[in-house]
């Protein structure tokens, strides 16, 4: 009987089994076989097959080109025939009632009441199953499982990010409470000091009055001793009057202060404050937020346009009455943020795209991306002056500016994926940490001024799409910055805005062509043209998809309107 050796070598999604030369294996030498002899039932390497041919010239041998005539590897047979429930048993039977393979143990325990249990040899009827198709099905399922695992890995990372953020929130809350308590303490201490100053002043006045009366009485007493028996009638008269007057003043003062009140200070703590604090179990509630993610969504699912509407997003305080909407972000609770370059502000829209709030920036917002369900990052840029990322949050229906990151290069576009920021400068794509530390320069093209303008990152982070306005291209990069695909199309001129949905669907708008296109998830080909010049759109420069309302929102140039496209 032949000796077999199993070797599995990955080749992409495929694998193959190989065999060792039987004579070499008998001498404990691992040498891959190149031939199989069906007469000897053995495998031979290039060296051993020559000797075999000399001894057995009439034996039929098959080389690598005829592996279909080689036997199945013993290890493969053992793996296929092993019972999953009883690993020491071989699958020998098939239950037609349950359509299940079973070993003798399975048949006895789980299928003894079944009427149609037969040996596998008796159950094999008709043509052989299409194992190639089954293999393809396995690959499809493996790909889905890999996507699912990637989502879990991504969720683990985002969970850690949310943990760190909330830990900082808790510490910030504690610091705010500390500040409040510090202010209360300072106010109480000030009250103590004020009362102390007042009491000390009052007591000092009494001390000064007593001292004054004592000094005057002592001086009058000494004076009387000097003039007594001197026969000075006028002096004696004056002295007596002064003494009587001063004695009356002193007695009146003593009468007024007959009951002495000892003054002291005590602190009576507000027991209600302590009781309320002691009742608290924490600084707040920890809530587990869940969001349904379409794990098996098709990034090539084409949007079907249902209708289009324009909405005016101008407000009375706009200095420029016609402006450029350079960025759009759709957050939770139907909240939408838009960035206006000309008015240097970010606006908050709610139901029916009404403006309910805004915040002004010191320079032009060029693009923005969501960070959390209530926070966005806005790239703010002014040539040779300001190159920043301004974080803006929605808090109780108001826009609140948070921390800022400053950079040495121009800032044109921005995208966020977990803990990383992707920022374009016009000619390069940079990857930064959330604290603003440069991680890598992923891509650069200095052939023109606007070769790396806007960017978008796939949900899994394995693809980055950047727009090249100068040459009307969309580039697909891998996570290391290597160019995978380059897309051009006559319907796309000057791609000024790009967006990737949670499913990985790609939307890109051409400013000069006045179009909005949907590309496939790889960024290789056009799937649909969703908006054209006939829709009366004016130089679209930003685009976003609102999953809550199944709408695509497009920002225009020199216009007060956003275009909302209802899709399915």
C-alpha positions as CSV (number, residue, x, y, z in Angstrom):
1,X,0.0,0.0,0.0
2,X,1.3,3.5,-0.8
3,X,2.5,5.9,1.8
4,X,0.9,9.4,1.8
5,X,1.9,12.8,3.2
6,X,-0.4,15.8,3.3
7,X,0.9,19.2,2.7
8,X,-1.5,22.2,2.4
9,X,-0.1,25.4,0.8
10,X,-2.2,28.5,0.5
11,X,-2.6,30.1,-2.9
12,X,-5.0,33.0,-2.4
13,X,-8.3,31.3,-1.6
14,X,-7.2,27.9,-2.9
15,X,-5.2,25.1,-1.4
16,X,-3.8,21.9,-2.7
17,X,-2.6,18.6,-1.2
18,X,0.7,17.1,-2.1
19,X,2.3,13.7,-1.6
20,X,5.8,12.5,-0.6
21,X,7.9,10.1,-2.6
22,X,7.2,6.7,-1.2
23,X,10.8,5.2,-1.4
24,X,12.2,8.5,0.0
25,X,9.7,8.5,2.8
26,X,10.8,4.9,3.8
27,X,14.3,6.4,4.2
28,X,12.8,9.2,6.3
29,X,13.4,11.8,3.5
30,X,10.7,14.3,2.8
31,X,10.7,14.6,-1.0
32,X,7.6,15.7,-3.0
33,X,6.4,13.1,-5.5
34,X,6.2,13.9,-9.2
35,X,4.6,10.6,-10.4
36,X,2.1,8.0,-9.3
37,X,2.2,4.3,-10.3
38,X,-1.2,2.7,-10.4
39,X,0.4,-0.8,-10.5
40,X,2.6,-0.2,-7.4
41,X,0.2,2.2,-5.7
42,X,3.2,4.3,-4.9
43,X,4.5,7.8,-5.5
44,X,7.9,8.6,-6.9
45,X,10.1,11.7,-7.2
46,X,12.1,12.6,-10.3
47,X,15.1,10.5,-9.1
48,X,13.2,7.4,-8.0
49,X,11.0,7.3,-11.1
50,X,14.0,6.6,-13.3
51,X,15.0,3.5,-11.3
52,X,11.3,2.4,-11.2
53,X,11.1,2.8,-15.0
54,X,14.2,0.6,-15.4
55,X,12.7,-2.2,-13.2
56,X,9.0,-1.9,-14.2
57,X,9.0,-0.6,-17.7
58,X,5.4,-1.7,-18.4
59,X,3.8,-0.1,-15.3
60,X,1.5,2.8,-16.0
61,X,2.5,6.1,-14.3
62,X,0.9,9.5,-14.1
63,X,2.7,12.7,-13.8
64,X,1.7,16.1,-12.4
65,X,-0.3,16.9,-15.5
66,X,-2.7,14.0,-14.7
67,X,-3.2,14.4,-10.9
68,X,-6.9,13.6,-11.5
69,X,-5.8,10.0,-11.8
70,X,-3.9,10.1,-8.5
71,X,-5.6,8.6,-5.5
72,X,-7.2,10.7,-2.8
73,X,-4.8,11.4,0.1
74,X,-5.5,9.2,3.1
75,X,-5.5,12.3,5.4
76,X,-8.2,13.8,3.2
77,X,-10.3,10.6,3.3
78,X,-9.9,10.5,7.1
79,X,-10.9,14.1,7.4
80,X,-14.0,13.7,5.2
81,X,-15.1,10.4,6.8
82,X,-14.7,11.5,10.4
83,X,-17.9,12.0,12.4
84,X,-18.1,15.5,13.8
85,X,-19.9,14.3,17.0
86,X,-17.8,11.2,17.6
87,X,-14.3,11.9,16.3
88,X,-13.2,8.3,16.7
89,X,-15.9,7.0,14.4
90,X,-16.2,7.0,10.6
91,X,-19.4,8.1,8.8
92,X,-21.0,5.0,7.4
93,X,-24.7,5.7,7.1
94,X,-27.1,8.4,5.8
95,X,-30.5,9.2,7.3
96,X,-32.9,10.3,4.5
97,X,-35.5,11.3,7.1
98,X,-33.2,14.0,8.4
99,X,-30.8,14.3,5.5
100,X,-27.9,13.7,7.9
101,X,-24.7,11.7,7.7
102,X,-24.1,9.5,10.8
103,X,-21.8,7.0,12.3
104,X,-22.9,3.9,14.0
105,X,-23.2,5.8,17.3
106,X,-25.3,8.5,15.7
107,X,-27.5,5.9,14.1
108,X,-28.1,4.2,17.4
109,X,-28.6,7.2,19.6
110,X,-30.3,9.8,17.3
111,X,-31.8,7.8,14.4
112,X,-33.0,4.5,15.7
113,X,-36.6,5.5,15.2
114,X,-36.0,6.7,11.6
115,X,-37.3,4.6,8.8
116,X,-34.8,5.5,6.1
117,X,-31.3,4.9,7.4
118,X,-29.0,3.2,4.9
119,X,-25.4,2.6,4.3
120,X,-23.7,5.4,2.5
121,X,-22.6,2.9,-0.2
122,X,-26.3,2.2,-0.8
123,X,-27.3,5.9,-0.7
124,X,-24.9,7.0,-3.5
125,X,-27.2,7.1,-6.6
126,X,-27.3,9.2,-9.7
127,X,-24.6,11.7,-10.9
128,X,-21.9,12.8,-8.6
129,X,-22.5,16.2,-6.8
130,X,-20.9,19.3,-8.3
131,X,-18.0,19.7,-5.9
132,X,-16.7,22.7,-7.9
133,X,-19.9,24.6,-7.3
134,X,-19.8,23.6,-3.6
135,X,-16.3,24.9,-3.4
136,X,-17.4,28.2,-4.9
137,X,-20.2,28.4,-2.3
138,X,-17.7,27.7,0.4
139,X,-15.6,30.6,-0.8
140,X,-18.6,32.9,-0.8
141,X,-19.5,32.0,2.8
142,X,-15.8,32.4,3.8
143,X,-15.8,35.9,2.4
144,X,-19.0,36.7,4.3
145,X,-17.5,35.3,7.5
146,X,-14.3,37.3,6.9
147,X,-16.4,40.5,6.5
148,X,-18.3,39.7,9.6
149,X,-15.1,39.1,11.5
150,X,-13.7,42.4,10.2
151,X,-16.8,44.1,11.5
152,X,-16.3,42.6,14.9
153,X,-12.7,43.6,14.9
154,X,-13.7,47.1,13.8
155,X,-16.3,47.2,16.5
156,X,-13.8,46.1,19.1
157,X,-11.6,49.0,18.1
158,X,-14.5,51.5,18.1
159,X,-15.6,50.2,21.4
160,X,-12.2,50.9,22.9
161,X,-12.4,54.4,21.3
162,X,-15.8,55.0,22.9
163,X,-14.5,53.7,26.2
164,X,-11.6,56.2,26.2
165,X,-13.8,59.0,25.2
166,X,-16.4,58.3,27.9
167,X,-13.6,57.9,30.5
168,X,-12.5,61.4,29.6
169,X,-16.1,62.6,29.8
170,X,-16.4,61.1,33.3
171,X,-13.2,62.8,34.4
172,X,-14.3,66.1,32.8
173,X,-17.6,65.8,34.7
174,X,-15.7,65.2,37.9
175,X,-13.5,68.2,37.2
176,X,-16.6,70.4,36.6
177,X,-18.0,69.3,39.9
178,X,-14.7,70.0,41.5
179,X,-14.8,73.5,40.0
180,X,-18.3,74.1,41.3
181,X,-17.4,72.8,44.8
182,X,-14.2,75.0,44.7
183,X,-16.4,78.0,43.9
184,X,-18.8,77.2,46.7
185,X,-15.9,76.7,49.1
186,X,-14.4,80.1,48.1
187,X,-17.7,81.8,48.5
188,X,-18.2,80.3,52.0
189,X,-14.6,81.3,53.0
190,X,-15.2,84.8,51.7
191,X,-18.3,85.1,53.8
192,X,-16.3,83.9,56.8
193,X,-13.6,86.4,56.1
194,X,-16.1,89.3,55.6
195,X,-17.8,88.5,58.9
196,X,-14.4,88.2,60.6
197,X,-13.3,91.6,59.3
198,X,-16.6,93.1,60.5
199,X,-16.4,91.6,64.0
200,X,-12.7,92.5,64.4
201,X,-13.5,96.1,63.4
202,X,-16.4,96.3,66.0
203,X,-14.2,94.9,68.8
204,X,-11.3,97.1,67.9
205,X,-13.6,100.2,68.2
206,X,-14.7,99.1,71.7
207,X,-11.1,98.5,72.7
208,X,-10.1,101.9,71.4
209,X,-13.0,103.6,73.3
210,X,-12.0,101.9,76.6
211,X,-8.4,102.8,76.1
212,X,-9.3,106.4,75.4
213,X,-11.5,106.8,78.5
214,X,-8.9,105.1,80.7
215,X,-6.1,107.4,79.4
216,X,-8.3,110.6,79.9
217,X,-9.3,109.5,83.4
218,X,-5.7,108.7,84.4
219,X,-4.5,112.1,83.2
220,X,-7.2,113.9,85.1
221,X,-6.4,112.0,88.2
222,X,-2.7,112.9,87.9
223,X,-3.6,116.5,87.3
224,X,-5.7,116.7,90.4
225,X,-2.8,115.5,92.5
226,X,-0.7,118.4,91.1
227,X,-3.1,121.2,91.9
228,X,-4.6,120.0,95.2
229,X,-3.7,122.2,98.2
230,X,-2.3,124.8,95.8
231,X,-5.1,127.2,96.4
232,X,-5.8,127.6,92.7
233,X,-9.6,128.1,92.8
234,X,-10.1,128.5,89.1
235,X,-8.0,125.4,88.2
236,X,-9.7,123.4,90.9
237,X,-13.1,124.4,89.5
238,X,-12.2,123.5,85.9
239,X,-10.7,120.2,87.0
240,X,-13.7,119.2,89.0
241,X,-16.0,119.9,86.1
242,X,-13.9,117.9,83.7
243,X,-13.6,115.0,86.1
244,X,-17.4,114.9,86.7
245,X,-18.0,115.1,82.9
246,X,-15.5,112.3,82.1
247,X,-16.7,110.1,85.0
248,X,-20.3,110.5,83.6
249,X,-19.1,109.5,80.1
250,X,-17.3,106.5,81.5
251,X,-20.2,105.4,83.6
252,X,-22.6,105.8,80.7
253,X,-20.2,103.7,78.5
254,X,-20.0,101.0,81.2
255,X,-23.8,101.0,81.5
256,X,-24.2,100.6,77.8
257,X,-21.8,97.6,77.9
258,X,-23.0,96.2,81.2
259,X,-23.7,92.8,79.6
260,X,-20.6,91.5,77.8
261,X,-21.2,89.4,74.7
262,X,-18.4,87.1,73.7
263,X,-18.3,87.0,69.9
264,X,-17.1,83.9,68.0
265,X,-17.7,82.3,64.5
266,X,-19.1,78.9,63.8
267,X,-19.7,77.1,60.5
268,X,-23.1,75.3,60.0
269,X,-22.7,72.9,57.1
270,X,-25.6,72.6,54.6
271,X,-26.7,69.1,55.5
272,X,-28.9,69.0,52.4
273,X,-25.9,69.2,50.1
274,X,-24.2,66.3,51.9
275,X,-27.4,64.2,51.9
276,X,-27.9,64.7,48.2
277,X,-24.3,63.8,47.4
278,X,-24.5,60.7,49.6
279,X,-27.6,59.5,47.7
280,X,-25.8,59.5,44.4
281,X,-24.3,56.2,43.2
282,X,-22.3,57.8,40.4
283,X,-21.7,60.9,38.3
284,X,-24.3,59.8,35.7
285,X,-25.6,56.7,33.8
286,X,-23.6,54.4,31.6
287,X,-25.7,53.6,28.6
288,X,-24.9,50.9,26.0
289,X,-25.7,52.4,22.6
290,X,-26.5,50.0,19.8
291,X,-26.7,50.7,16.1
292,X,-27.8,48.2,13.5
293,X,-25.0,47.8,10.9
294,X,-25.7,46.2,7.5
295,X,-23.0,43.6,7.7
296,X,-23.8,41.9,4.4
297,X,-24.7,45.0,2.4
298,X,-23.8,45.3,-1.3
299,X,-21.5,48.2,-2.0
300,X,-22.6,47.9,-5.7
301,X,-26.3,48.2,-5.0
302,X,-27.4,51.0,-7.4
303,X,-29.5,53.9,-6.0
304,X,-32.8,54.4,-7.8
305,X,-33.9,58.1,-7.8
306,X,-37.4,58.6,-6.5
307,X,-37.5,62.4,-6.5
308,X,-35.5,65.6,-6.2
309,X,-36.1,68.8,-4.1
310,X,-34.2,72.0,-3.3
311,X,-34.1,73.5,0.1
312,X,-33.0,77.1,1.0
313,X,-30.5,77.0,3.9
314,X,-29.7,80.7,4.1
315,X,-30.3,82.8,7.2
316,X,-30.7,86.5,7.9
317,X,-27.2,86.9,9.3
318,X,-25.4,85.5,6.3
319,X,-23.0,88.2,5.0
320,X,-22.7,86.5,1.6
321,X,-26.2,85.7,0.3
322,X,-25.0,83.2,-2.2
323,X,-22.4,80.8,-0.9
324,X,-20.4,77.5,-1.4
325,X,-21.5,74.5,0.6
326,X,-18.2,72.7,0.9
327,X,-19.1,69.9,3.4
328,X,-22.2,67.9,4.5
329,X,-22.5,65.5,7.5
330,X,-25.6,63.5,8.4
331,X,-25.7,62.7,12.1
332,X,-28.2,60.9,14.3
333,X,-31.8,62.2,15.0
334,X,-32.0,63.6,11.5
335,X,-29.4,66.3,12.3
336,X,-27.5,67.6,9.3
337,X,-24.5,69.9,9.4
338,X,-23.3,71.9,6.4
339,X,-20.1,73.9,6.0
340,X,-20.2,77.2,4.2
341,X,-16.9,78.5,2.8
342,X,-17.9,82.1,2.0
343,X,-19.7,82.8,5.3
344,X,-17.0,80.9,7.3
345,X,-19.6,79.1,9.4
346,X,-21.2,75.7,10.1
347,X,-25.0,75.4,10.2
348,X,-27.2,72.9,11.9
349,X,-30.3,71.6,10.0
350,X,-33.2,69.6,11.4
351,X,-36.5,68.4,10.1
352,X,-37.4,69.6,6.6
353,X,-33.8,71.0,6.4
354,X,-34.5,74.0,8.6
355,X,-31.5,75.9,10.0
356,X,-31.8,76.0,13.8
357,X,-28.3,77.0,14.7
358,X,-24.8,77.9,13.5
359,X,-21.3,78.7,14.7
360,X,-18.7,80.9,13.1
361,X,-15.2,80.0,12.3
362,X,-12.1,82.1,11.9
363,X,-11.3,80.8,8.4
364,X,-12.9,79.0,5.5
365,X,-14.3,75.5,6.2
366,X,-13.2,73.3,3.3
367,X,-14.7,69.9,4.3
368,X,-15.9,68.0,7.3
369,X,-16.5,64.4,8.4
370,X,-18.4,62.7,11.3
371,X,-16.4,61.6,14.4
372,X,-19.2,60.4,16.6
373,X,-23.0,60.5,16.5
374,X,-22.9,64.1,17.7
375,X,-19.5,65.5,16.7
376,X,-17.8,66.4,13.5
377,X,-14.3,67.5,12.4
378,X,-14.1,70.5,10.1
379,X,-11.0,71.3,8.1
380,X,-10.5,75.1,8.2
381,X,-8.0,76.7,5.8
382,X,-6.8,80.0,4.7
383,X,-3.7,80.3,2.5
384,X,-0.5,80.9,4.4
385,X,-2.4,81.6,7.6
386,X,-4.7,78.9,9.0
387,X,-4.5,75.2,8.5
388,X,-6.6,73.6,11.3
389,X,-9.1,70.9,12.2
390,X,-11.9,72.4,14.3
391,X,-14.0,69.9,16.3
392,X,-17.7,70.9,16.5
393,X,-20.4,69.1,18.6
394,X,-24.1,69.2,18.7
395,X,-25.2,69.8,22.3
396,X,-28.9,70.4,23.2
397,X,-29.6,71.6,19.7
398,X,-26.7,74.0,19.7
399,X,-23.3,73.9,17.9
400,X,-20.4,74.0,20.3
401,X,-16.8,74.4,19.2
402,X,-14.3,72.1,20.9
403,X,-10.6,71.5,20.6
404,X,-8.5,72.3,17.5
405,X,-5.6,70.7,15.8
406,X,-3.1,72.8,13.8
407,X,-1.0,71.7,10.8
408,X,1.9,73.0,8.7
409,X,0.3,72.1,5.4
410,X,-2.8,73.2,3.6
411,X,-6.0,71.4,4.6
412,X,-8.5,70.6,1.8
413,X,-10.4,67.4,2.7
414,X,-10.9,65.1,5.7
415,X,-12.1,61.6,6.5
416,X,-12.2,59.6,9.7
417,X,-11.9,55.9,10.4
418,X,-11.8,54.8,14.0
419,X,-8.8,56.4,15.6
420,X,-7.3,58.0,12.5
421,X,-7.8,61.2,10.6
422,X,-7.1,61.4,6.8
423,X,-6.4,64.9,5.6
424,X,-5.6,66.1,2.1
425,X,-3.5,69.1,1.3
426,X,-4.2,69.5,-2.4
427,X,-1.2,67.4,-3.5
428,X,-0.8,64.8,-0.7
429,X,-2.8,62.6,1.6
430,X,-1.7,62.4,5.3
431,X,-2.8,60.0,8.1
432,X,-2.9,61.5,11.6
433,X,-3.9,60.3,15.0
434,X,-6.9,61.9,16.8
435,X,-4.4,63.9,18.8
436,X,-2.8,65.4,15.7
437,X,0.4,63.2,15.5
438,X,1.5,62.5,11.9
439,X,1.4,58.7,11.3
440,X,2.2,58.6,7.6
441,X,2.2,60.4,4.3
442,X,0.2,57.9,2.3
443,X,0.2,59.4,-1.2
444,X,1.5,62.5,-3.0
445,X,1.2,63.9,-6.6
446,X,2.8,67.2,-7.3
447,X,2.0,67.3,-11.0
448,X,-0.6,70.0,-10.4
449,X,-2.2,72.2,-7.7
450,X,-5.3,70.0,-6.9
451,X,-4.3,66.4,-7.5
452,X,-5.3,65.2,-4.0
453,X,-8.4,67.2,-3.0
454,X,-11.1,65.3,-1.1
455,X,-11.0,61.8,0.4
456,X,-13.3,59.0,1.7
457,X,-12.5,55.8,3.6
458,X,-14.3,52.5,3.3
459,X,-16.1,51.2,6.4
460,X,-13.5,48.5,6.9
461,X,-10.6,51.0,6.3
462,X,-9.0,48.9,3.6
463,X,-9.7,51.4,0.8
464,X,-9.2,55.1,0.5
465,X,-10.7,57.1,-2.4
466,X,-9.2,60.5,-3.3
467,X,-10.3,63.0,-5.9
468,X,-7.9,64.5,-8.4
469,X,-9.7,67.8,-9.5
470,X,-6.8,68.9,-11.8
471,X,-7.0,65.8,-13.9
472,X,-10.7,64.8,-13.3
473,X,-9.8,61.4,-11.7
474,X,-10.8,59.3,-8.7
475,X,-8.1,57.2,-7.3
476,X,-8.6,54.1,-5.1
477,X,-5.7,53.5,-2.7
478,X,-5.1,50.6,-0.3
479,X,-4.5,51.3,3.4
480,X,-0.8,51.8,2.7
481,X,-1.4,54.4,-0.1
482,X,-0.7,52.2,-3.1
483,X,-2.9,53.1,-6.1
484,X,-5.2,50.2,-6.9
485,X,-7.5,51.8,-9.5
486,X,-7.9,55.0,-11.4
487,X,-11.4,56.1,-12.6
488,X,-12.2,58.6,-15.3
489,X,-15.4,59.3,-17.1
490,X,-16.7,61.9,-19.6
491,X,-19.6,62.6,-17.1
492,X,-17.1,63.5,-14.4
493,X,-15.3,66.8,-14.7
494,X,-13.5,68.3,-11.7
495,X,-14.6,65.8,-8.9
496,X,-14.9,68.2,-6.0
497,X,-16.7,66.0,-3.5
498,X,-16.8,62.3,-2.6
499,X,-18.6,60.2,0.0
500,X,-18.8,56.6,0.9
501,X,-21.9,55.2,2.6
502,X,-21.9,52.7,5.5
503,X,-22.5,49.9,2.9
504,X,-19.4,51.1,0.9
505,X,-21.4,52.7,-1.9
506,X,-19.4,55.5,-3.5
507,X,-20.9,58.9,-4.5
508,X,-18.8,61.5,-6.3
509,X,-19.9,64.9,-7.7
510,X,-18.4,66.7,-10.7
511,X,-18.4,70.5,-10.3
512,X,-17.7,71.4,-13.9
513,X,-19.8,68.6,-15.4
514,X,-22.7,69.4,-12.9
515,X,-23.2,65.7,-12.2
516,X,-23.4,63.2,-9.3
517,X,-22.2,59.7,-10.1
518,X,-22.3,56.4,-8.2
519,X,-19.3,54.3,-8.6
520,X,-18.8,50.6,-7.6
521,X,-17.4,49.8,-4.2
522,X,-13.9,49.5,-5.7
523,X,-14.0,52.8,-7.4
524,X,-13.3,51.1,-10.7
525,X,-16.4,51.8,-12.8
526,X,-19.6,54.0,-13.0
527,X,-22.8,52.4,-11.9
528,X,-25.2,55.3,-12.4
529,X,-25.4,59.0,-13.1
530,X,-27.9,60.3,-10.4
531,X,-27.8,64.0,-11.1
532,X,-27.2,65.8,-14.4
533,X,-27.1,69.4,-15.6
534,X,-30.8,69.1,-16.5
535,X,-31.5,69.0,-12.7
536,X,-30.5,72.7,-12.6
537,X,-27.6,72.0,-10.2
538,X,-24.9,74.6,-10.0
539,X,-21.3,73.4,-9.6
540,X,-21.8,70.6,-6.9
541,X,-18.8,70.4,-4.5
542,X,-20.1,68.2,-1.7
543,X,-22.3,65.1,-1.3
544,X,-23.5,62.9,1.5
545,X,-26.0,60.1,2.1
546,X,-28.6,60.2,4.9
547,X,-29.4,56.6,5.8
548,X,-32.3,57.7,8.1
549,X,-34.2,59.3,5.3
550,X,-32.8,57.4,2.3
551,X,-31.7,60.7,0.7
552,X,-28.6,62.0,-1.0
553,X,-27.8,65.6,-0.2
554,X,-25.7,67.7,-2.6
555,X,-24.1,71.0,-1.8
556,X,-23.7,73.6,-4.5
557,X,-21.5,76.6,-5.4
558,X,-22.9,80.2,-5.4
559,X,-26.3,79.1,-4.3
560,X,-28.5,79.2,-1.2
561,X,-29.9,75.7,-1.8
562,X,-29.0,72.1,-1.1
563,X,-30.4,69.5,-3.5
564,X,-32.0,66.5,-1.8
565,X,-32.5,63.3,-3.8
566,X,-34.9,60.7,-2.5
567,X,-33.6,57.3,-3.4
568,X,-34.2,53.6,-2.7
